[in-house]
Amino acid sequence: MAFLERKDTQAILALSVVSAWFIIILFAYLLHKRKKKEARNKWNESLLHRIGNSHYHKDTLAANEVSMSLPDIAFFDLSTILTATDNFSPSNKLGQGGSGLVYKGQLSNGQAVAVKRLSKNSGQGIEEFKNEVMLIAKLQHKNLVKIVGCCVHGEEPMLIYEYLPNKSLDSFLFNERKRTILDWRKRFDIIVGIARGILYLHNDSRLRIIHRDLKASNILLDAEMNPKISDFGMARVFKANQIQEKTNRVVGTFGYMSPEYVVFGKFSEKSDIFSFGVILLEIITGKNNNGFHEEDSYLSLIGHVWELWKEGSVLEIVEVVSR
């Protein structure tokens, strides 16, 4: 009997120890979860404070209310975004850029939107997210993409833009079949539209902005093929009398960045003009600067055009367009 009682005591003791450890682990987990939630809420509050005159929306706004609320930013609940995109269904995937995946969505009011989920590996972190939200909300021009709002779930930020059915300029320029749609009238109008958007950023907006990442994939096209400049995560605001700035962190896309920016980190309005020049060459030639390969030559598209210019035969670069 004593032996059995001793075994019962040991079993009860072991059970008590296991239960105690379970309670301690559960308590630690709940505490960790609570602290994480508090940190997330604190981060969200900080984000709201940084953005300024913003408001949170559990559900969606009507289309006219959205347009009237700018430069305020609408914050959407994650459940709204999941419903709009059908839980980020692969069938709603519009594309994938350097900053993350983009999905088509439809809000409860019927408004079509594009939802960009910023990737942790994109190089565009929290500061770039805040930068884009704060900047693009204050910019209104027909040749700049319009932001509808944003969503922050944990540490995953999402940007919600107006939906542009024709996606990006590069999807037309560098596609043999779709490029035929771009007659010279359309190409000219696209060039002029991009130039107007840049002029607005540099001179006519309330903020003087250097985009720093102008490229064909960041030029979106609406249903009428009107161009809209997008992706302001890398943009910087210049003072009225400021000529240039220097950075130790060079960002952007090689092939579109000016030499002084790549080598010395110096950027200015001229940096955007250089990028615009590369886009201009791509529109005229129908060739991708970063994918250009001339037989028996190591030259890029820019170098190839320069050689033709020196030879007096630069018109050879012009793509033959049927219309």
Legacy VTK file of the C-alpha trace (Angstrom):
# vtk DataFile Version 3.0
C-alpha trace
ASCII
DATASET POLYDATA
POINTS 323 float
0.000 0.000 0.000
2.801 2.381 0.875
4.401 1.686 -2.490
1.167 2.503 -4.304
0.681 5.665 -2.276
4.232 6.743 -3.133
3.594 6.169 -6.848
0.340 8.158 -6.646
2.197 10.994 -4.926
4.907 10.998 -7.602
2.297 10.980 -10.358
0.440 13.887 -8.775
3.726 15.777 -8.328
4.727 15.157 -11.950
1.293 16.256 -13.142
1.534 19.388 -11.015
4.961 20.247 -12.458
3.749 19.713 -16.047
0.648 21.790 -15.361
2.744 24.563 -13.841
5.052 24.616 -16.834
2.071 24.625 -19.182
0.551 27.600 -17.337
3.895 29.445 -17.395
4.361 28.819 -21.140
0.749 29.821 -21.869
1.145 32.979 -19.785
4.418 33.839 -21.574
2.788 33.263 -24.969
-0.220 35.446 -24.129
2.068 38.148 -22.746
4.209 38.037 -25.882
1.102 38.196 -28.065
-0.251 41.129 -26.063
3.036 43.029 -26.294
3.203 42.350 -30.021
-0.352 43.643 -30.445
0.438 46.732 -28.363
3.562 47.357 -30.442
1.539 46.945 -33.634
-1.132 49.351 -32.379
1.559 51.806 -31.334
3.141 51.514 -34.788
-0.242 52.088 -36.454
-0.912 55.114 -34.256
2.529 56.452 -35.114
1.793 55.927 -38.786
-1.515 57.772 -38.477
0.231 60.601 -36.645
2.957 60.824 -39.286
0.468 60.905 -42.141
-1.543 63.604 -40.463
-5.145 64.370 -41.305
-6.240 60.779 -41.835
-9.198 58.648 -40.889
-9.875 54.954 -40.433
-12.547 53.091 -42.372
-13.942 49.734 -41.259
-15.707 49.536 -44.596
-15.376 51.361 -47.898
-16.150 54.875 -48.996
-18.313 55.786 -51.929
-16.280 56.755 -54.986
-17.249 60.436 -54.761
-16.468 60.483 -51.021
-12.992 59.096 -51.712
-12.209 61.763 -54.266
-13.582 64.497 -52.017
-11.583 63.272 -48.999
-8.164 63.680 -50.595
-5.602 64.633 -49.412
-7.012 62.641 -46.478
-6.168 58.953 -46.598
-8.729 56.207 -46.066
-7.522 53.316 -43.896
-9.195 50.022 -44.749
-9.663 47.040 -42.489
-7.942 43.829 -43.601
-11.288 42.023 -43.882
-12.420 44.596 -46.447
-9.301 44.022 -48.551
-9.604 40.227 -48.296
-13.229 40.410 -49.453
-12.339 42.791 -52.286
-9.522 40.575 -53.615
-11.179 37.212 -52.852
-8.457 36.470 -50.279
-5.739 37.561 -52.708
-6.817 34.977 -55.238
-4.187 34.120 -57.890
-6.849 34.883 -60.520
-6.852 38.502 -59.307
-3.080 38.896 -59.510
-2.208 41.788 -61.824
1.545 41.487 -61.657
4.653 41.534 -59.548
7.151 44.351 -59.359
10.244 45.006 -57.323
8.147 46.327 -54.445
5.668 43.446 -54.213
2.579 41.750 -55.609
-0.376 43.678 -57.036
-3.948 42.355 -57.011
-7.158 43.579 -58.543
-10.018 44.130 -56.106
-13.568 45.399 -56.034
-14.893 47.336 -53.069
-18.436 46.920 -51.803
-19.500 50.066 -53.662
-18.380 48.533 -56.965
-15.192 50.586 -57.287
-12.327 48.659 -58.871
-8.955 49.037 -57.115
-5.407 47.730 -57.323
-3.944 46.485 -54.043
-0.155 46.441 -53.709
1.255 44.238 -50.938
4.715 45.548 -50.131
7.239 42.741 -49.951
9.651 42.539 -47.020
12.434 41.815 -49.514
11.610 44.740 -51.792
13.893 47.263 -50.114
10.817 49.433 -49.630
10.298 49.362 -45.898
8.106 51.256 -43.486
9.713 54.618 -44.260
9.120 54.176 -47.999
5.518 53.195 -47.304
4.943 56.291 -45.176
6.738 58.372 -47.760
4.489 57.201 -50.578
1.270 57.582 -48.602
2.108 61.072 -47.405
3.391 62.311 -50.753
0.900 60.880 -53.208
-2.051 61.958 -51.048
-0.981 65.571 -51.519
-0.498 65.281 -55.277
-3.414 65.527 -57.666
-2.822 65.494 -61.406
-4.375 63.567 -64.259
-0.988 62.053 -65.114
-0.278 60.773 -61.604
-1.859 57.612 -60.218
-4.491 58.249 -57.540
-4.265 56.516 -54.177
-7.583 55.393 -52.687
-6.226 54.407 -49.287
-4.055 51.938 -47.437
-4.222 48.997 -45.062
-1.781 48.004 -42.342
-1.952 44.445 -41.006
0.748 43.756 -38.463
3.914 44.864 -40.182
2.563 44.239 -43.672
1.576 47.535 -45.310
-0.696 47.614 -48.360
-1.433 50.457 -50.755
-4.788 50.714 -52.510
-4.766 52.567 -55.837
-7.278 53.329 -58.521
-7.467 50.402 -60.929
-5.977 51.046 -64.367
-7.059 48.307 -66.816
-4.135 48.565 -69.237
-1.498 47.964 -66.553
1.974 49.384 -67.271
3.652 50.875 -70.320
6.315 48.165 -70.469
3.633 45.481 -70.892
2.832 47.096 -74.262
6.231 48.343 -75.414
8.077 45.077 -74.945
5.359 42.746 -76.170
5.479 41.978 -79.914
1.723 41.566 -80.232
0.519 44.382 -77.961
3.083 46.893 -79.275
1.179 47.119 -82.562
-1.629 48.873 -80.672
0.691 51.802 -80.030
0.481 53.901 -83.183
2.435 57.140 -83.336
-0.517 59.215 -82.142
-0.805 57.109 -78.985
2.955 57.101 -78.436
3.088 60.879 -78.782
0.207 61.334 -76.345
1.898 59.012 -73.845
5.165 60.954 -74.117
3.351 64.267 -73.586
1.382 62.871 -70.639
4.522 61.640 -68.882
6.209 65.010 -69.492
3.215 66.829 -67.999
3.330 64.617 -64.922
7.045 65.296 -64.415
6.531 69.041 -64.957
3.855 69.006 -62.278
6.143 67.185 -59.829
9.085 69.506 -60.446
7.363 72.864 -60.813
3.586 73.036 -60.460
2.692 70.960 -57.371
2.608 72.293 -53.814
5.639 70.095 -53.125
8.682 70.027 -55.396
9.297 66.322 -55.869
12.076 64.238 -57.409
10.641 60.813 -58.251
13.984 58.902 -58.483
12.491 55.740 -60.002
10.924 56.697 -63.314
10.781 53.733 -65.704
8.361 52.145 -68.144
6.975 49.730 -65.538
6.087 52.682 -63.275
4.025 54.350 -65.997
0.488 52.982 -65.768
-2.135 53.289 -68.524
-5.847 53.878 -68.032
-8.669 52.658 -70.280
-7.946 55.447 -72.809
-4.183 54.741 -72.697
-3.492 57.935 -70.760
-0.231 57.594 -68.791
-0.069 57.955 -65.015
3.180 58.036 -63.044
3.163 55.645 -60.075
5.353 54.301 -57.246
6.491 57.221 -55.097
8.218 55.174 -52.400
11.652 56.490 -53.388
10.558 60.085 -54.074
12.114 63.015 -52.243
10.888 66.546 -51.571
13.140 69.444 -52.556
13.079 72.962 -51.128
12.187 75.779 -53.506
15.807 76.949 -53.856
17.427 73.501 -53.667
19.389 72.375 -56.725
20.542 68.879 -55.807
21.019 66.449 -52.937
23.447 63.661 -52.168
22.649 60.282 -50.645
24.731 57.321 -49.494
21.912 54.941 -50.432
21.410 54.813 -54.183
17.969 53.439 -55.061
16.174 52.948 -58.339
16.621 50.794 -61.413
19.896 50.472 -63.297
19.528 51.567 -66.888
17.249 54.436 -65.885
19.512 56.135 -63.330
21.713 59.062 -64.320
25.518 58.561 -64.142
26.095 61.184 -61.422
23.486 59.474 -59.264
24.908 55.970 -59.725
28.526 57.035 -59.161
28.264 59.897 -56.653
24.757 59.561 -55.206
23.842 63.045 -56.444
20.252 63.499 -57.600
18.177 66.434 -58.803
15.486 67.271 -61.362
18.036 66.240 -63.995
17.935 62.686 -62.611
14.249 62.395 -63.507
14.875 64.020 -66.891
17.546 61.406 -67.645
15.089 58.629 -66.746
12.436 60.271 -68.926
14.939 60.335 -71.807
15.463 56.582 -71.487
11.686 55.999 -71.496
11.444 58.261 -74.550
14.004 56.155 -76.418
12.148 52.981 -75.449
8.857 54.394 -76.763
10.447 55.450 -80.061
12.410 52.248 -80.629
10.119 49.721 -78.991
13.203 48.235 -77.311
13.996 47.682 -73.648
17.109 49.583 -72.547
17.991 46.874 -70.021
17.356 44.066 -72.481
18.959 45.584 -75.565
21.564 43.495 -77.409
23.080 44.650 -80.685
25.038 42.104 -82.688
28.823 42.493 -82.394
28.374 45.312 -79.901
28.600 45.765 -76.150
26.565 48.964 -76.261
23.332 49.576 -74.375
20.365 51.150 -76.153
21.627 54.584 -75.099
25.130 53.859 -76.406
23.737 52.457 -79.646
21.616 55.578 -80.240
24.617 57.808 -79.497
26.731 56.001 -82.077
23.989 56.382 -84.680
23.693 60.063 -83.808
27.413 60.601 -84.406
27.109 58.800 -87.749
24.181 60.984 -88.774
21.815 58.031 -89.069
19.871 58.317 -85.830
16.511 57.911 -87.623
17.337 54.225 -87.923
16.246 53.778 -84.314
12.632 54.696 -85.089
10.413 51.641 -85.008
8.312 51.061 -88.091
4.689 51.445 -87.002
1.933 50.488 -89.399
-0.397 53.310 -88.428
LINES 1 324
323 0 1 2 3 4 5 6 7 8 9 10 11 12 13 14 15 16 17 18 19 20 21 22 23 24 25 26 27 28 29 30 31 32 33 34 35 36 37 38 39 40 41 42 43 44 45 46 47 48 49 50 51 52 53 54 55 56 57 58 59 60 61 62 63 64 65 66 67 68 69 70 71 72 73 74 75 76 77 78 79 80 81 82 83 84 85 86 87 88 89 90 91 92 93 94 95 96 97 98 99 100 101 102 103 104 105 106 107 108 109 110 111 112 113 114 115 116 117 118 119 120 121 122 123 124 125 126 127 128 129 130 131 132 133 134 135 136 137 138 139 140 141 142 143 144 145 146 147 148 149 150 151 152 153 154 155 156 157 158 159 160 161 162 163 164 165 166 167 168 169 170 171 172 173 174 175 176 177 178 179 180 181 182 183 184 185 186 187 188 189 190 191 192 193 194 195 196 197 198 199 200 201 202 203 204 205 206 207 208 209 210 211 212 213 214 215 216 217 218 219 220 221 222 223 224 225 226 227 228 229 230 231 232 233 234 235 236 237 238 239 240 241 242 243 244 245 246 247 248 249 250 251 252 253 254 255 256 257 258 259 260 261 262 263 264 265 266 267 268 269 270 271 272 273 274 275 276 277 278 279 280 281 282 283 284 285 286 287 288 289 290 291 292 293 294 295 296 297 298 299 300 301 302 303 304 305 306 307 308 309 310 311 312 313 314 315 316 317 318 319 320 321 322
